[in-house]
Amino acid sequence: MGSLALFARLVMASLGSQARYPASALMLTVGQFLGTGIEVIAVWALFHRFGGEVQGWRIGEIALFYGLVNCMFAIADALGRGFDVLGTEFLRTGAFDRLLLRPRPLALQLMGHDFRISRLGRWMQGLLVLAFATAQADIAWTPASIAVALFALAGGVALFLGILVLQGTLSFWTVESLEIANVLTYGGVQAAQYPLALYARWFRLMMTFAVPLACVAYYPVLSILGKADPLGAPAWVGWVSPLAGFVFLAAAFGAWRVGLRRYASTGS
Protein backbone atom coordinates (compact mmCIF):
# COMPACT_ATOMS: atom_id res chain seq x y z
CA MET A 1 0.00 0.00 0.00
CA GLY A 2 1.34 3.45 -0.92
CA SER A 3 1.95 6.04 1.74
CA LEU A 4 -0.95 8.30 0.69
CA ALA A 5 -3.35 5.37 0.52
CA LEU A 6 -2.24 4.23 3.97
CA PHE A 7 -2.68 7.74 5.35
CA ALA A 8 -6.20 7.91 3.89
CA ARG A 9 -7.03 4.55 5.45
CA LEU A 10 -5.72 5.65 8.85
CA VAL A 11 -7.78 8.84 8.68
CA MET A 12 -10.91 6.92 7.69
CA ALA A 13 -10.36 4.45 10.53
CA SER A 14 -10.01 7.34 12.99
CA LEU A 15 -13.14 9.07 11.70
CA GLY A 16 -15.02 5.75 11.72
CA SER A 17 -14.19 5.17 15.39
CA GLN A 18 -15.48 8.64 16.26
CA ALA A 19 -18.62 8.09 14.17
CA ARG A 20 -19.54 5.16 16.42
CA TYR A 21 -20.50 7.79 18.99
CA PRO A 22 -22.16 10.43 16.79
CA ALA A 23 -23.68 12.40 19.66
CA SER A 24 -20.27 12.79 21.31
CA ALA A 25 -18.60 13.78 18.03
CA LEU A 26 -21.35 16.31 17.32
CA MET A 27 -21.18 17.85 20.78
CA LEU A 28 -17.38 18.14 20.61
CA THR A 29 -17.63 19.80 17.20
CA VAL A 30 -20.31 22.22 18.37
CA GLY A 31 -18.25 22.88 21.50
CA GLN A 32 -15.24 23.82 19.36
CA PHE A 33 -17.44 26.08 17.25
CA LEU A 34 -18.97 27.86 20.24
CA GLY A 35 -15.78 27.94 22.31
CA THR A 36 -13.79 29.69 19.61
CA GLY A 37 -16.85 31.84 18.87
CA ILE A 38 -16.18 33.70 22.12
CA GLU A 39 -13.00 35.00 20.51
CA VAL A 40 -15.03 36.50 17.67
CA ILE A 41 -17.19 38.33 20.20
CA ALA A 42 -14.05 39.66 21.89
CA VAL A 43 -12.76 41.05 18.57
CA TRP A 44 -16.13 42.67 17.86
CA ALA A 45 -16.22 44.20 21.36
CA LEU A 46 -12.74 45.66 20.86
CA PHE A 47 -13.69 47.43 17.66
CA HIS A 48 -17.08 48.49 19.01
CA ARG A 49 -15.31 50.16 21.93
CA PHE A 50 -12.95 52.12 19.66
CA GLY A 51 -15.50 53.21 17.08
CA GLY A 52 -15.02 50.48 14.46
CA GLU A 53 -11.37 51.23 13.70
CA VAL A 54 -8.03 50.57 15.45
CA GLN A 55 -4.95 52.37 14.06
CA GLY A 56 -6.42 52.42 10.58
CA TRP A 57 -7.63 48.80 10.58
CA ARG A 58 -11.33 48.04 10.25
CA ILE A 59 -13.13 45.03 11.69
CA GLY A 60 -13.65 43.46 8.25
CA GLU A 61 -9.90 43.48 7.63
CA ILE A 62 -9.17 41.96 11.05
CA ALA A 63 -11.83 39.33 10.35
CA LEU A 64 -9.84 38.24 7.31
CA PHE A 65 -6.80 37.64 9.56
CA TYR A 66 -8.96 35.78 12.06
CA GLY A 67 -10.72 33.53 9.56
CA LEU A 68 -7.60 32.59 7.63
CA VAL A 69 -5.50 31.84 10.71
CA ASN A 70 -8.21 29.72 12.34
CA CYS A 71 -8.67 27.66 9.17
CA MET A 72 -4.90 27.05 9.12
CA PHE A 73 -4.77 25.95 12.72
CA ALA A 74 -7.87 23.76 12.53
CA ILE A 75 -6.35 21.68 9.72
CA ALA A 76 -2.91 21.49 11.35
CA ASP A 77 -4.43 20.57 14.73
CA ALA A 78 -6.37 17.73 13.14
CA LEU A 79 -3.25 16.43 11.40
CA GLY A 80 -0.84 16.86 14.30
CA ARG A 81 -2.71 15.19 17.14
CA GLY A 82 -0.31 12.23 17.10
CA PHE A 83 2.65 14.50 17.83
CA ASP A 84 0.72 16.20 20.63
CA VAL A 85 0.18 12.91 22.51
CA LEU A 86 3.48 11.29 21.51
CA GLY A 87 4.91 11.26 25.02
CA THR A 88 1.88 10.02 26.94
CA GLU A 89 0.35 7.58 24.45
CA PHE A 90 3.43 6.25 22.64
CA LEU A 91 6.76 6.80 24.41
CA ARG A 92 5.59 6.09 27.96
CA THR A 93 3.59 2.98 27.01
CA GLY A 94 6.10 1.52 24.55
CA ALA A 95 3.63 1.75 21.66
CA PHE A 96 6.17 3.83 19.73
CA ASP A 97 8.25 0.67 19.22
CA ARG A 98 5.44 -0.80 17.11
CA LEU A 99 5.46 2.26 14.88
CA LEU A 100 9.20 1.84 14.35
CA LEU A 101 8.68 -1.73 13.16
CA ARG A 102 6.25 -0.73 10.43
CA PRO A 103 7.85 -0.01 7.04
CA ARG A 104 6.14 3.34 6.66
CA PRO A 105 7.16 6.91 7.60
CA LEU A 106 6.68 7.63 11.29
CA ALA A 107 5.32 11.10 10.59
CA LEU A 108 2.60 9.68 8.35
CA GLN A 109 1.55 7.16 10.99
CA LEU A 110 1.35 9.84 13.68
CA MET A 111 -0.57 12.24 11.43
CA GLY A 112 -3.19 9.58 10.78
CA HIS A 113 -3.32 8.38 14.39
CA ASP A 114 -6.20 10.51 15.69
CA PHE A 115 -7.75 12.76 13.06
CA ARG A 116 -10.17 14.73 15.23
CA ILE A 117 -13.52 15.46 13.58
CA SER A 118 -14.20 18.06 16.30
CA ARG A 119 -11.65 20.37 14.66
CA LEU A 120 -14.29 20.86 12.00
CA GLY A 121 -15.98 23.27 14.42
CA ARG A 122 -13.07 25.74 14.39
CA TRP A 123 -12.64 25.31 10.64
CA MET A 124 -16.32 26.06 9.93
CA GLN A 125 -16.18 29.10 12.17
CA GLY A 126 -13.13 30.33 10.30
CA LEU A 127 -14.99 30.00 7.00
CA LEU A 128 -17.96 31.95 8.37
CA VAL A 129 -15.67 34.74 9.54
CA LEU A 130 -14.02 34.79 6.10
CA ALA A 131 -17.48 35.26 4.57
CA PHE A 132 -18.12 38.11 7.03
CA ALA A 133 -14.76 39.67 6.14
CA THR A 134 -15.58 39.49 2.43
CA ALA A 135 -18.81 41.41 2.98
CA GLN A 136 -17.43 43.95 5.46
CA ALA A 137 -14.14 44.74 3.72
CA ASP A 138 -15.62 44.44 0.21
CA ILE A 139 -12.92 41.96 -0.85
CA ALA A 140 -12.77 41.14 -4.55
CA TRP A 141 -11.81 37.46 -4.79
CA THR A 142 -9.90 37.47 -8.06
CA PRO A 143 -7.91 34.42 -9.24
CA ALA A 144 -4.76 36.14 -7.94
CA SER A 145 -6.16 36.82 -4.45
CA ILE A 146 -7.58 33.28 -4.23
CA ALA A 147 -4.15 31.90 -5.16
CA VAL A 148 -2.51 34.00 -2.42
CA ALA A 149 -5.10 32.85 0.13
CA LEU A 150 -4.64 29.16 -0.73
CA PHE A 151 -0.85 29.48 -0.68
CA ALA A 152 -1.04 31.23 2.69
CA LEU A 153 -3.39 28.52 3.98
CA ALA A 154 -0.96 25.78 2.93
CA GLY A 155 2.01 27.65 4.43
CA GLY A 156 0.10 28.25 7.66
CA VAL A 157 -0.85 24.58 7.98
CA ALA A 158 2.83 23.68 7.46
CA LEU A 159 3.90 26.22 10.10
CA PHE A 160 1.47 25.09 12.80
CA LEU A 161 2.17 21.45 12.01
CA GLY A 162 5.87 22.22 12.42
CA ILE A 163 5.18 23.65 15.87
CA LEU A 164 3.35 20.44 16.82
CA VAL A 165 6.24 18.36 15.47
CA LEU A 166 8.63 20.33 17.70
CA GLN A 167 6.28 19.73 20.62
CA GLY A 168 6.41 16.00 19.94
CA THR A 169 10.19 16.13 19.55
CA LEU A 170 10.54 17.56 23.06
CA SER A 171 8.86 14.39 24.33
CA PHE A 172 12.00 12.40 23.53
CA TRP A 173 13.63 14.31 26.40
CA THR A 174 10.67 15.05 28.67
CA VAL A 175 8.20 12.18 27.94
CA GLU A 176 5.40 14.53 28.97
CA SER A 177 4.15 17.00 26.37
CA LEU A 178 5.23 20.41 27.67
CA GLU A 179 2.42 22.92 27.98
CA ILE A 180 4.87 25.68 27.10
CA ALA A 181 4.38 24.63 23.48
CA ASN A 182 0.87 26.11 23.72
CA VAL A 183 2.53 29.52 23.74
CA LEU A 184 3.40 28.88 20.09
CA THR A 185 0.23 27.03 19.08
CA TYR A 186 -2.77 28.70 20.72
CA GLY A 187 -0.71 31.78 21.55
CA GLY A 188 0.43 31.94 17.93
CA VAL A 189 -3.16 31.78 16.71
CA GLN A 190 -4.09 34.67 18.99
CA ALA A 191 -1.11 36.78 17.90
CA ALA A 192 -1.58 36.16 14.17
CA GLN A 193 -5.23 37.26 14.32
CA TYR A 194 -4.13 40.88 14.40
CA PRO A 195 -1.90 42.92 12.05
CA LEU A 196 1.83 42.80 12.70
CA ALA A 197 2.00 46.60 12.68
CA LEU A 198 0.11 46.76 16.01
CA TYR A 199 2.89 45.02 17.96
CA ALA A 200 6.20 46.18 19.43
CA ARG A 201 9.31 45.90 17.28
CA TRP A 202 10.88 42.97 19.18
CA PHE A 203 7.64 40.99 18.87
CA ARG A 204 7.39 41.77 15.16
CA LEU A 205 10.91 40.43 14.64
CA MET A 206 10.08 37.22 16.53
CA MET A 207 6.88 36.68 14.53
CA THR A 208 8.74 37.20 11.26
CA PHE A 209 12.10 35.45 11.71
CA ALA A 210 11.81 33.05 14.68
CA VAL A 211 8.27 31.69 14.33
CA PRO A 212 7.19 33.19 10.98
CA LEU A 213 3.51 33.71 11.74
CA ALA A 214 3.56 37.06 9.96
CA CYS A 215 4.77 35.36 6.79
CA VAL A 216 1.69 33.13 6.54
CA ALA A 217 -0.89 35.67 7.72
CA TYR A 218 0.06 39.34 7.78
CA TYR A 219 1.81 39.78 4.43
CA PRO A 220 -0.57 37.55 2.39
CA VAL A 221 -3.59 39.33 3.88
CA LEU A 222 -2.11 42.68 2.85
CA SER A 223 -1.83 41.35 -0.71
CA ILE A 224 -5.44 40.12 -0.67
CA LEU A 225 -6.68 43.47 0.64
CA GLY A 226 -4.46 45.43 -1.74
CA LYS A 227 -3.27 47.43 1.25
CA ALA A 228 0.18 48.97 1.61
CA ASP A 229 2.26 47.74 4.54
CA PRO A 230 2.55 50.46 7.23
CA LEU A 231 5.97 48.98 8.06
CA GLY A 232 7.23 49.51 4.52
CA ALA A 233 7.51 45.98 3.13
CA PRO A 234 7.10 45.77 -0.67
CA ALA A 235 3.86 44.36 -2.09
CA TRP A 236 5.50 41.24 -3.59
CA VAL A 237 6.41 39.91 -0.11
CA GLY A 238 2.87 38.60 0.37
CA TRP A 239 3.26 36.38 -2.68
CA VAL A 240 6.37 34.56 -1.47
CA SER A 241 6.30 34.85 2.34
CA PRO A 242 4.16 31.68 2.93
CA LEU A 243 7.22 29.69 1.83
CA ALA A 244 8.55 30.38 5.33
CA GLY A 245 5.95 27.98 6.71
CA PHE A 246 7.36 25.10 4.66
CA VAL A 247 10.92 26.03 5.65
CA PHE A 248 9.86 25.99 9.31
CA LEU A 249 8.26 22.55 8.86
CA ALA A 250 11.44 21.21 7.23
CA ALA A 251 13.50 22.56 10.15
CA ALA A 252 11.06 20.97 12.62
CA PHE A 253 11.47 17.58 10.98
CA GLY A 254 15.25 18.09 11.14
CA ALA A 255 14.91 18.47 14.91
CA TRP A 256 12.56 15.45 14.90
CA ARG A 257 15.26 13.26 13.37
CA VAL A 258 17.70 14.39 16.06
CA GLY A 259 15.21 13.45 18.77
CA LEU A 260 14.42 10.15 17.09
CA ARG A 261 18.09 9.14 17.17
CA ARG A 262 18.02 9.71 20.93
CA TYR A 263 15.07 7.34 21.48
CA ALA A 264 16.18 4.25 23.41
CA SER A 265 12.86 2.36 23.74
CA THR A 266 11.07 1.46 26.95
CA GLY A 267 12.54 -2.04 27.07
CA SER A 268 9.11 -3.62 26.58
TAUR-V325952 format. One record per residue. N is the residue number from 1. SS is DSSP state (~ for helix, > for strand, _ for the rest). PSI is psi in whole degrees, 0 to 359 (NA if undefined). Layout:
n=<N;N>
ss=<SS;SS>
psi=<PSI;PSI>
This chain:
n=<1;2;3;4;5;6;7;8;9;10;11;12;13;14;15;16;17;18;19;20;21;22;23;24;25;26;27;28;29;30;31;32;33;34;35;36;37;38;39;40;41;42;43;44;45;46;47;48;49;50;51;52;53;54;55;56;57;58;59;60;61;62;63;64;65;66;67;68;69;70;71;72;73;74;75;76;77;78;79;80;81;82;83;84;85;86;87;88;89;90;91;92;93;94;95;96;97;98;99;100;101;102;103;104;105;106;107;108;109;110;111;112;113;114;115;116;117;118;119;120;121;122;123;124;125;126;127;128;129;130;131;132;133;134;135;136;137;138;139;140;141;142;143;144;145;146;147;148;149;150;151;152;153;154;155;156;157;158;159;160;161;162;163;164;165;166;167;168;169;170;171;172;173;174;175;176;177;178;179;180;181;182;183;184;185;186;187;188;189;190;191;192;193;194;195;196;197;198;199;200;201;202;203;204;205;206;207;208;209;210;211;212;213;214;215;216;217;218;219;220;221;222;223;224;225;226;227;228;229;230;231;232;233;234;235;236;237;238;239;240;241;242;243;244;245;246;247;248;249;250;251;252;253;254;255;256;257;258;259;260;261;262;263;264;265;266;267;268>
ss=<_;_;~;~;~;~;~;~;~;~;~;~;~;~;~;~;~;~;~;_;_;~;~;~;~;~;~;~;~;~;~;~;~;~;~;~;~;~;~;~;~;~;~;~;~;~;~;~;~;_;_;_;>;>;_;_;>;>;~;~;~;~;~;~;~;~;~;~;~;~;~;~;~;~;~;~;~;~;~;_;~;~;~;~;_;~;~;~;~;~;~;_;_;_;_;~;~;~;~;~;~;_;_;_;_;~;~;~;~;~;~;_;_;_;_;_;~;~;~;~;~;~;~;~;~;~;~;~;~;~;~;~;~;~;~;~;_;_;_;_;_;_;~;~;~;~;~;~;~;~;~;~;~;~;~;~;~;~;~;~;~;~;~;~;~;~;~;~;~;~;~;~;~;~;_;_;_;_;~;~;~;~;~;_;_;~;~;~;~;~;~;~;_;_;_;~;~;~;_;_;~;~;~;~;~;~;~;~;~;~;_;_;~;~;~;~;_;~;~;~;~;~;~;~;~;_;_;_;_;_;_;_;_;_;_;_;~;~;~;~;_;_;~;~;~;~;~;~;~;~;~;~;~;~;~;~;~;~;~;~;~;~;_;_;_;_;_;_>
psi=<132;163;316;321;320;317;316;321;321;318;316;323;320;314;323;321;324;328;345;339;73;323;317;315;320;316;322;321;315;322;319;318;313;323;315;341;334;326;323;317;321;319;316;317;322;312;329;323;325;24;26;3;136;111;42;0;130;164;326;324;320;325;328;317;310;310;317;315;320;327;319;308;325;317;314;322;324;322;329;15;324;323;328;324;16;314;312;322;343;304;313;323;347;0;340;331;323;324;323;332;342;135;53;155;135;319;319;318;321;324;332;4;311;79;101;118;338;337;347;331;313;321;316;321;321;320;320;321;325;320;320;317;321;319;318;319;1;54;130;108;85;166;324;315;326;319;318;316;317;321;318;320;314;316;323;320;317;319;309;326;322;321;319;325;318;323;317;323;322;335;338;337;329;344;306;148;117;130;345;337;337;340;325;333;283;322;322;321;315;317;321;352;352;155;144;328;344;347;166;159;316;325;325;319;319;318;349;319;334;297;98;59;323;330;334;354;297;303;318;322;322;319;319;318;343;33;137;145;121;340;354;7;142;159;330;346;322;338;334;341;329;345;333;329;320;324;318;318;319;319;323;320;334;315;324;317;325;314;323;324;337;341;130;13;167;353;7;NA>
